[in-house]
């Protein structure tokens, strides 16, 4: 009987230990889910904001390139007119 009682006590200890381990795993799982939600919410929003900023910067750069090209064209035209006027004067 002593062996049987000892085995029952050991089995009870294992069950208690298993419950503690399961509780700990549940806590870790809950923390993981919270972290996952935080990452999905915060990081995803930040990535989207960064992408929007990059897109806006790219659009502004393209617009400035177009303006620069237009200004260069005007400078070229004015240079040609100036050369024509200088050749008339000379």
Jmol script that loads the backbone (N, CA, C; Angstrom):
load data "model"
ATOM      1  N   UNK A   1       0.801  -1.207   0.000  1.00  0.00           N
ATOM      2  CA  UNK A   1       0.000   0.000   0.000  1.00  0.00           C
ATOM      3  C   UNK A   1       0.843   1.270   0.000  1.00  0.00           C
ATOM      4  N   UNK A   2       1.949   1.228   0.668  1.00  0.00           N
ATOM      5  CA  UNK A   2       2.781   2.417   0.715  1.00  0.00           C
ATOM      6  C   UNK A   2       3.237   2.831  -0.675  1.00  0.00           C
ATOM      7  N   UNK A   3       3.599   1.865  -1.489  1.00  0.00           N
ATOM      8  CA  UNK A   3       4.027   2.178  -2.850  1.00  0.00           C
ATOM      9  C   UNK A   3       2.888   2.790  -3.653  1.00  0.00           C
ATOM     10  N   UNK A   4       1.696   2.248  -3.459  1.00  0.00           N
ATOM     11  CA  UNK A   4       0.526   2.757  -4.175  1.00  0.00           C
ATOM     12  C   UNK A   4       0.222   4.191  -3.747  1.00  0.00           C
ATOM     13  N   UNK A   5       0.273   4.444  -2.443  1.00  0.00           N
ATOM     14  CA  UNK A   5       0.037   5.797  -1.941  1.00  0.00           C
ATOM     15  C   UNK A   5       1.122   6.753  -2.438  1.00  0.00           C
ATOM     16  N   UNK A   6       2.357   6.286  -2.441  1.00  0.00           N
ATOM     17  CA  UNK A   6       3.464   7.098  -2.918  1.00  0.00           C
ATOM     18  C   UNK A   6       3.289   7.439  -4.398  1.00  0.00           C
ATOM     19  N   UNK A   7       2.862   6.463  -5.179  1.00  0.00           N
ATOM     20  CA  UNK A   7       2.610   6.699  -6.603  1.00  0.00           C
ATOM     21  C   UNK A   7       1.472   7.702  -6.801  1.00  0.00           C
ATOM     22  N   UNK A   8       0.445   7.604  -5.963  1.00  0.00           N
ATOM     23  CA  UNK A   8      -0.675   8.550  -6.057  1.00  0.00           C
ATOM     24  C   UNK A   8      -0.217   9.972  -5.713  1.00  0.00           C
ATOM     25  N   UNK A   9       0.627  10.096  -4.702  1.00  0.00           N
ATOM     26  CA  UNK A   9       1.155  11.410  -4.332  1.00  0.00           C
ATOM     27  C   UNK A   9       2.026  11.982  -5.456  1.00  0.00           C
ATOM     28  N   UNK A  10       2.844  11.111  -6.029  1.00  0.00           N
ATOM     29  CA  UNK A  10       3.685  11.553  -7.142  1.00  0.00           C
ATOM     30  C   UNK A  10       2.818  11.977  -8.321  1.00  0.00           C
ATOM     31  N   UNK A  11       1.771  11.189  -8.601  1.00  0.00           N
ATOM     32  CA  UNK A  11       0.858  11.529  -9.693  1.00  0.00           C
ATOM     33  C   UNK A  11       0.166  12.859  -9.417  1.00  0.00           C
ATOM     34  N   UNK A  12      -0.226  13.092  -8.157  1.00  0.00           N
ATOM     35  CA  UNK A  12      -0.870  14.354  -7.793  1.00  0.00           C
ATOM     36  C   UNK A  12       0.103  15.519  -7.978  1.00  0.00           C
ATOM     37  N   UNK A  13       1.354  15.326  -7.594  1.00  0.00           N
ATOM     38  CA  UNK A  13       2.364  16.369  -7.787  1.00  0.00           C
ATOM     39  C   UNK A  13       2.564  16.678  -9.271  1.00  0.00           C
ATOM     40  N   UNK A  14       2.603  15.623 -10.078  1.00  0.00           N
ATOM     41  CA  UNK A  14       2.742  15.826 -11.521  1.00  0.00           C
ATOM     42  C   UNK A  14       1.551  16.586 -12.094  1.00  0.00           C
ATOM     43  N   UNK A  15       0.358  16.282 -11.611  1.00  0.00           N
ATOM     44  CA  UNK A  15      -0.836  16.988 -12.080  1.00  0.00           C
ATOM     45  C   UNK A  15      -0.767  18.468 -11.710  1.00  0.00           C
ATOM     46  N   UNK A  16      -0.332  18.741 -10.469  1.00  0.00           N
ATOM     47  CA  UNK A  16      -0.190  20.136 -10.043  1.00  0.00           C
ATOM     48  C   UNK A  16       0.852  20.857 -10.901  1.00  0.00           C
ATOM     49  N   UNK A  17       1.951  20.169 -11.126  1.00  0.00           N
ATOM     50  CA  UNK A  17       3.009  20.758 -11.946  1.00  0.00           C
ATOM     51  C   UNK A  17       2.510  21.000 -13.368  1.00  0.00           C
ATOM     52  N   UNK A  18       1.739  20.054 -13.885  1.00  0.00           N
ATOM     53  CA  UNK A  18       1.188  20.200 -15.232  1.00  0.00           C
ATOM     54  C   UNK A  18       0.239  21.393 -15.296  1.00  0.00           C
ATOM     55  N   UNK A  19      -0.576  21.575 -14.247  1.00  0.00           N
ATOM     56  CA  UNK A  19      -1.489  22.721 -14.207  1.00  0.00           C
ATOM     57  C   UNK A  19      -0.706  24.037 -14.201  1.00  0.00           C
ATOM     58  N   UNK A  20       0.362  24.081 -13.404  1.00  0.00           N
ATOM     59  CA  UNK A  20       1.193  25.293 -13.364  1.00  0.00           C
ATOM     60  C   UNK A  20       1.817  25.575 -14.733  1.00  0.00           C
ATOM     61  N   UNK A  21       2.317  24.522 -15.354  1.00  0.00           N
ATOM     62  CA  UNK A  21       2.928  24.686 -16.679  1.00  0.00           C
ATOM     63  C   UNK A  21       1.889  25.162 -17.684  1.00  0.00           C
ATOM     64  N   UNK A  22       0.695  24.568 -17.631  1.00  0.00           N
ATOM     65  CA  UNK A  22      -0.372  24.986 -18.550  1.00  0.00           C
ATOM     66  C   UNK A  22      -0.767  26.441 -18.313  1.00  0.00           C
ATOM     67  N   UNK A  23      -0.841  26.840 -17.032  1.00  0.00           N
ATOM     68  CA  UNK A  23      -1.159  28.232 -16.728  1.00  0.00           C
ATOM     69  C   UNK A  23      -0.083  29.165 -17.278  1.00  0.00           C
ATOM     70  N   UNK A  24       1.157  28.764 -17.103  1.00  0.00           N
ATOM     71  CA  UNK A  24       2.268  29.587 -17.600  1.00  0.00           C
ATOM     72  C   UNK A  24       2.224  29.693 -19.123  1.00  0.00           C
ATOM     73  N   UNK A  25       1.965  28.569 -19.785  1.00  0.00           N
ATOM     74  CA  UNK A  25       1.843  28.597 -21.244  1.00  0.00           C
ATOM     75  C   UNK A  25       0.693  29.499 -21.677  1.00  0.00           C
ATOM     76  N   UNK A  26      -0.406  29.441 -20.944  1.00  0.00           N
ATOM     77  CA  UNK A  26      -1.539  30.309 -21.270  1.00  0.00           C
ATOM     78  C   UNK A  26      -1.166  31.782 -21.104  1.00  0.00           C
ATOM     79  N   UNK A  27      -0.411  32.098 -20.040  1.00  0.00           N
ATOM     80  CA  UNK A  27       0.044  33.472 -19.844  1.00  0.00           C
ATOM     81  C   UNK A  27       0.962  33.913 -20.983  1.00  0.00           C
ATOM     82  N   UNK A  28       1.885  33.038 -21.346  1.00  0.00           N
ATOM     83  CA  UNK A  28       2.803  33.355 -22.437  1.00  0.00           C
ATOM     84  C   UNK A  28       2.021  33.533 -23.734  1.00  0.00           C
ATOM     85  N   UNK A  29       1.045  32.669 -23.959  1.00  0.00           N
ATOM     86  CA  UNK A  29       0.228  32.761 -25.169  1.00  0.00           C
ATOM     87  C   UNK A  29      -0.551  34.076 -25.193  1.00  0.00           C
ATOM     88  N   UNK A  30      -1.111  34.469 -24.043  1.00  0.00           N
ATOM     89  CA  UNK A  30      -1.833  35.746 -23.967  1.00  0.00           C
ATOM     90  C   UNK A  30      -0.899  36.922 -24.247  1.00  0.00           C
ATOM     91  N   UNK A  31       0.284  36.890 -23.661  1.00  0.00           N
ATOM     92  CA  UNK A  31       1.256  37.958 -23.895  1.00  0.00           C
ATOM     93  C   UNK A  31       1.663  38.003 -25.363  1.00  0.00           C
ATOM     94  N   UNK A  32       1.838  36.836 -25.948  1.00  0.00           N
ATOM     95  CA  UNK A  32       2.198  36.765 -27.361  1.00  0.00           C
ATOM     96  C   UNK A  32       1.102  37.365 -28.228  1.00  0.00           C
ATOM     97  N   UNK A  33      -0.145  37.050 -27.915  1.00  0.00           N
ATOM     98  CA  UNK A  33      -1.264  37.603 -28.692  1.00  0.00           C
ATOM     99  C   UNK A  33      -1.328  39.121 -28.566  1.00  0.00           C
ATOM    100  N   UNK A  34      -1.117  39.619 -27.333  1.00  0.00           N
ATOM    101  CA  UNK A  34      -1.123  41.072 -27.133  1.00  0.00           C
ATOM    102  C   UNK A  34      -0.006  41.729 -27.933  1.00  0.00           C
ATOM    103  N   UNK A  35       1.171  41.124 -27.888  1.00  0.00           N
ATOM    104  CA  UNK A  35       2.304  41.660 -28.638  1.00  0.00           C
ATOM    105  C   UNK A  35       2.029  41.613 -30.135  1.00  0.00           C
ATOM    106  N   UNK A  36       1.436  40.529 -30.581  1.00  0.00           N
ATOM    107  CA  UNK A  36       1.104  40.389 -32.000  1.00  0.00           C
ATOM    108  C   UNK A  36       0.117  41.473 -32.434  1.00  0.00           C
ATOM    109  N   UNK A  37      -0.895  41.724 -31.608  1.00  0.00           N
ATOM    110  CA  UNK A  37      -1.865  42.774 -31.927  1.00  0.00           C
ATOM    111  C   UNK A  37      -1.210  44.149 -31.931  1.00  0.00           C
ATOM    112  N   UNK A  38      -0.327  44.384 -30.964  1.00  0.00           N
ATOM    113  CA  UNK A  38       0.380  45.667 -30.911  1.00  0.00           C
ATOM    114  C   UNK A  38       1.224  45.858 -32.162  1.00  0.00           C
ATOM    115  N   UNK A  39       1.922  44.813 -32.560  1.00  0.00           N
ATOM    116  CA  UNK A  39       2.745  44.903 -33.768  1.00  0.00           C
ATOM    117  C   UNK A  39       1.868  45.164 -34.977  1.00  0.00           C
ATOM    118  N   UNK A  40       0.774  44.417 -35.081  1.00  0.00           N
ATOM    119  CA  UNK A  40      -0.122  44.606 -36.222  1.00  0.00           C
ATOM    120  C   UNK A  40      -0.650  46.030 -36.262  1.00  0.00           C
ATOM    121  N   UNK A  41      -1.022  46.551 -35.101  1.00  0.00           N
ATOM    122  CA  UNK A  41      -1.620  47.884 -35.060  1.00  0.00           C
ATOM    123  C   UNK A  41      -0.566  48.971 -35.233  1.00  0.00           C
ATOM    124  N   UNK A  42       0.425  48.989 -34.349  1.00  0.00           N
ATOM    125  CA  UNK A  42       1.409  50.077 -34.349  1.00  0.00           C
ATOM    126  C   UNK A  42       2.345  50.021 -35.546  1.00  0.00           C
ATOM    127  N   UNK A  43       2.958  48.883 -35.749  1.00  0.00           N
ATOM    128  CA  UNK A  43       3.969  48.774 -36.802  1.00  0.00           C
ATOM    129  C   UNK A  43       3.325  48.912 -38.173  1.00  0.00           C
ATOM    130  N   UNK A  44       2.188  48.279 -38.374  1.00  0.00           N
ATOM    131  CA  UNK A  44       1.521  48.374 -39.671  1.00  0.00           C
ATOM    132  C   UNK A  44       1.154  49.821 -39.978  1.00  0.00           C
ATOM    133  N   UNK A  45       0.633  50.527 -38.976  1.00  0.00           N
ATOM    134  CA  UNK A  45       0.286  51.937 -39.191  1.00  0.00           C
ATOM    135  C   UNK A  45       1.528  52.768 -39.504  1.00  0.00           C
ATOM    136  N   UNK A  46       2.624  52.472 -38.804  1.00  0.00           N
ATOM    137  CA  UNK A  46       3.854  53.231 -39.054  1.00  0.00           C
ATOM    138  C   UNK A  46       4.407  52.930 -40.439  1.00  0.00           C
ATOM    139  N   UNK A  47       4.342  51.686 -40.849  1.00  0.00           N
ATOM    140  CA  UNK A  47       4.820  51.325 -42.186  1.00  0.00           C
ATOM    141  C   UNK A  47       3.978  52.028 -43.245  1.00  0.00           C
ATOM    142  N   UNK A  48       2.663  52.043 -43.046  1.00  0.00           N
ATOM    143  CA  UNK A  48       1.792  52.730 -43.997  1.00  0.00           C
ATOM    144  C   UNK A  48       2.105  54.227 -44.039  1.00  0.00           C
ATOM    145  N   UNK A  49       2.357  54.823 -42.864  1.00  0.00           N
ATOM    146  CA  UNK A  49       2.688  56.249 -42.823  1.00  0.00           C
ATOM    147  C   UNK A  49       4.014  56.514 -43.531  1.00  0.00           C
ATOM    148  N   UNK A  50       4.985  55.643 -43.310  1.00  0.00           N
ATOM    149  CA  UNK A  50       6.274  55.799 -43.992  1.00  0.00           C
ATOM    150  C   UNK A  50       6.110  55.678 -45.504  1.00  0.00           C
ATOM    151  N   UNK A  51       5.303  54.729 -45.937  1.00  0.00           N
ATOM    152  CA  UNK A  51       5.073  54.559 -47.367  1.00  0.00           C
ATOM    153  C   UNK A  51       4.394  55.790 -47.951  1.00  0.00           C
ATOM    154  N   UNK A  52       3.394  56.317 -47.228  1.00  0.00           N
ATOM    155  CA  UNK A  52       2.717  57.528 -47.699  1.00  0.00           C
ATOM    156  C   UNK A  52       3.702  58.690 -47.805  1.00  0.00           C
ATOM    157  N   UNK A  53       4.585  58.821 -46.806  1.00  0.00           N
ATOM    158  CA  UNK A  53       5.592  59.875 -46.841  1.00  0.00           C
ATOM    159  C   UNK A  53       6.546  59.700 -48.005  1.00  0.00           C
ATOM    160  N   UNK A  54       6.956  58.465 -48.241  1.00  0.00           N
ATOM    161  CA  UNK A  54       7.852  58.186 -49.367  1.00  0.00           C
ATOM    162  C   UNK A  54       7.168  58.530 -50.685  1.00  0.00           C
ATOM    163  N   UNK A  55       5.896  58.146 -50.802  1.00  0.00           N
ATOM    164  CA  UNK A  55       5.146  58.414 -52.028  1.00  0.00           C
ATOM    165  C   UNK A  55       5.009  59.922 -52.251  1.00  0.00           C
ATOM    166  N   UNK A  56       4.701  60.654 -51.185  1.00  0.00           N
ATOM    167  CA  UNK A  56       4.563  62.107 -51.291  1.00  0.00           C
ATOM    168  C   UNK A  56       5.895  62.745 -51.685  1.00  0.00           C
ATOM    169  N   UNK A  57       6.981  62.278 -51.068  1.00  0.00           N
ATOM    170  CA  UNK A  57       8.309  62.800 -51.407  1.00  0.00           C
ATOM    171  C   UNK A  57       8.634  62.536 -52.867  1.00  0.00           C
ATOM    172  N   UNK A  58       8.319  61.348 -53.321  1.00  0.00           N
ATOM    173  CA  UNK A  58       8.586  60.984 -54.719  1.00  0.00           C
ATOM    174  C   UNK A  58       7.780  61.873 -55.667  1.00  0.00           C
ATOM    175  N   UNK A  59       6.510  62.101 -55.334  1.00  0.00           N
ATOM    176  CA  UNK A  59       5.671  62.956 -56.174  1.00  0.00           C
ATOM    177  C   UNK A  59       6.202  64.392 -56.205  1.00  0.00           C
ATOM    178  N   UNK A  60       6.627  64.899 -55.041  1.00  0.00           N
ATOM    179  CA  UNK A  60       7.176  66.256 -54.991  1.00  0.00           C
ATOM    180  C   UNK A  60       8.470  66.336 -55.797  1.00  0.00           C
ATOM    181  N   UNK A  61       9.299  65.324 -55.702  1.00  0.00           N
ATOM    182  CA  UNK A  61      10.544  65.308 -56.468  1.00  0.00           C
ATOM    183  C   UNK A  61      10.241  65.324 -57.963  1.00  0.00           C
ATOM    184  N   UNK A  62       9.273  64.524 -58.380  1.00  0.00           N
ATOM    185  CA  UNK A  62       8.899  64.481 -59.794  1.00  0.00           C
ATOM    186  C   UNK A  62       8.395  65.849 -60.252  1.00  0.00           C
ATOM    187  N   UNK A  63       7.579  66.482 -59.391  1.00  0.00           N
ATOM    188  CA  UNK A  63       7.051  67.810 -59.721  1.00  0.00           C
ATOM    189  C   UNK A  63       8.189  68.828 -59.836  1.00  0.00           C
ATOM    190  N   UNK A  64       9.149  68.768 -58.929  1.00  0.00           N
ATOM    191  CA  UNK A  64      10.285  69.693 -58.982  1.00  0.00           C
ATOM    192  C   UNK A  64      11.144  69.439 -60.219  1.00  0.00           C
ATOM    193  N   UNK A  65      11.277  68.194 -60.620  1.00  0.00           N
ATOM    194  CA  UNK A  65      12.025  67.887 -61.842  1.00  0.00           C
ATOM    195  C   UNK A  65      11.329  68.487 -63.061  1.00  0.00           C
ATOM    196  N   UNK A  66       9.999  68.386 -63.094  1.00  0.00           N
ATOM    197  CA  UNK A  66       9.254  68.993 -64.209  1.00  0.00           C
ATOM    198  C   UNK A  66       9.433  70.506 -64.222  1.00  0.00           C
ATOM    199  N   UNK A  67       9.360  71.123 -63.041  1.00  0.00           N
ATOM    200  CA  UNK A  67       9.544  72.571 -62.962  1.00  0.00           C
ATOM    201  C   UNK A  67      10.961  72.966 -63.385  1.00  0.00           C
ATOM    202  N   UNK A  68      11.938  72.186 -62.975  1.00  0.00           N
ATOM    203  CA  UNK A  68      13.325  72.460 -63.356  1.00  0.00           C
ATOM    204  C   UNK A  68      13.498  72.358 -64.860  1.00  0.00           C
ATOM    205  N   UNK A  69      12.895  71.349 -65.460  1.00  0.00           N
ATOM    206  CA  UNK A  69      12.968  71.202 -66.918  1.00  0.00           C
ATOM    207  C   UNK A  69      12.319  72.392 -67.617  1.00  0.00           C
ATOM    208  N   UNK A  70      11.168  72.837 -67.090  1.00  0.00           N
ATOM    209  CA  UNK A  70      10.486  73.989 -67.692  1.00  0.00           C
ATOM    210  C   UNK A  70      11.346  75.242 -67.557  1.00  0.00           C
ATOM    211  N   UNK A  71      11.948  75.428 -66.379  1.00  0.00           N
ATOM    212  CA  UNK A  71      12.821  76.590 -66.187  1.00  0.00           C
ATOM    213  C   UNK A  71      14.048  76.518 -67.091  1.00  0.00           C
ATOM    214  N   UNK A  72      14.611  75.338 -67.258  1.00  0.00           N
ATOM    215  CA  UNK A  72      15.773  75.178 -68.139  1.00  0.00           C
ATOM    216  C   UNK A  72      15.399  75.512 -69.577  1.00  0.00           C
ATOM    217  N   UNK A  73      14.188  75.114 -69.961  1.00  0.00           N
ATOM    218  CA  UNK A  73      13.722  75.423 -71.316  1.00  0.00           C
ATOM    219  C   UNK A  73      13.591  76.937 -71.493  1.00  0.00           C
ATOM    220  N   UNK A  74      13.043  77.604 -70.472  1.00  0.00           N
ATOM    221  CA  UNK A  74      12.916  79.060 -70.543  1.00  0.00           C
ATOM    222  C   UNK A  74      14.289  79.727 -70.609  1.00  0.00           C
ATOM    223  N   UNK A  75      15.229  79.231 -69.809  1.00  0.00           N
ATOM    224  CA  UNK A  75      16.584  79.790 -69.833  1.00  0.00           C
ATOM    225  C   UNK A  75      17.196  79.615 -71.214  1.00  0.00           C
ATOM    226  N   UNK A  76      17.022  78.437 -71.792  1.00  0.00           N
ATOM    227  CA  UNK A  76      17.566  78.184 -73.133  1.00  0.00           C
ATOM    228  C   UNK A  76      16.950  79.129 -74.161  1.00  0.00           C
ATOM    229  N   UNK A  77      15.630  79.338 -74.070  1.00  0.00           N
ATOM    230  CA  UNK A  77      14.956  80.243 -74.998  1.00  0.00           C
ATOM    231  C   UNK A  77      15.446  81.677 -74.817  1.00  0.00           C
ATOM    232  N   UNK A  78      15.581  82.103 -73.549  1.00  0.00           N
ATOM    233  CA  UNK A  78      16.064  83.458 -73.288  1.00  0.00           C
ATOM    234  C   UNK A  78      17.510  83.631 -73.747  1.00  0.00           C
ATOM    235  N   UNK A  79      18.310  82.601 -73.584  1.00  0.00           N
ATOM    236  CA  UNK A  79      19.698  82.655 -74.040  1.00  0.00           C
ATOM    237  C   UNK A  79      19.739  82.810 -75.567  1.00  0.00           C
ATOM    238  N   UNK A  80      18.878  82.065 -76.244  1.00  0.00           N
ATOM    239  CA  UNK A  80      18.836  82.160 -77.709  1.00  0.00           C
ATOM    240  C   UNK A  80      18.392  83.552 -78.138  1.00  0.00           C
ATOM    241  N   UNK A  81      17.387  84.112 -77.456  1.00  0.00           N
ATOM    242  CA  UNK A  81      16.925  85.465 -77.795  1.00  0.00           C
ATOM    243  C   UNK A  81      18.020  86.493 -77.530  1.00  0.00           C
ATOM    244  N   UNK A  82      18.730  86.307 -76.403  1.00  0.00           N
ATOM    245  CA  UNK A  82      19.812  87.226 -76.067  1.00  0.00           C
ATOM    246  C   UNK A  82      20.917  87.168 -77.119  1.00  0.00           C
ATOM    247  N   UNK A  83      21.255  85.971 -77.551  1.00  0.00           N
ATOM    248  CA  UNK A  83      22.282  85.824 -78.586  1.00  0.00           C
ATOM    249  C   UNK A  83      21.827  86.489 -79.888  1.00  0.00           C
ATOM    250  N   UNK A  84      20.535  86.345 -80.199  1.00  0.00           N
ATOM    251  CA  UNK A  84      20.011  86.977 -81.417  1.00  0.00           C
ATOM    252  C   UNK A  84      20.081  88.495 -81.302  1.00  0.00           C
ATOM    253  N   UNK A  85      19.716  89.019 -80.135  1.00  0.00           N
ATOM    254  CA  UNK A  85      19.778  90.469 -79.931  1.00  0.00           C
ATOM    255  C   UNK A  85      21.218  90.969 -79.965  1.00  0.00           C
ATOM    256  N   UNK A  86      22.115  90.221 -79.358  1.00  0.00           N
ATOM    257  CA  UNK A  86      23.525  90.626 -79.363  1.00  0.00           C
ATOM    258  C   UNK A  86      24.100  90.610 -80.781  1.00  0.00           C
ATOM    259  N   UNK A  87      23.675  89.649 -81.586  1.00  0.00           N
ATOM    260  CA  UNK A  87      24.189  89.588 -82.961  1.00  0.00           C
ATOM    261  C   UNK A  87      23.652  90.753 -83.789  1.00  0.00           C
ATOM    262  N   UNK A  88      22.455  91.247 -83.505  1.00  0.00           N
ATOM    263  CA  UNK A  88      21.913  92.411 -84.217  1.00  0.00           C
ATOM    264  C   UNK A  88      22.683  93.672 -83.842  1.00  0.00           C
ATOM    265  N   UNK A  89      23.023  93.762 -82.550  1.00  0.00           N
ATOM    266  CA  UNK A  89      23.725  94.952 -82.071  1.00  0.00           C
ATOM    267  C   UNK A  89      25.156  94.978 -82.606  1.00  0.00           C
ATOM    268  N   UNK A  90      25.770  93.837 -82.681  1.00  0.00           N
ATOM    269  CA  UNK A  90      27.180  93.792 -83.081  1.00  0.00           C
ATOM    270  C   UNK A  90      27.395  94.023 -84.519  1.00  0.00           C
TER     271      UNK A  90
END
end "model"
wireframe off; spacefill off
backbone 0.3
color backbone group
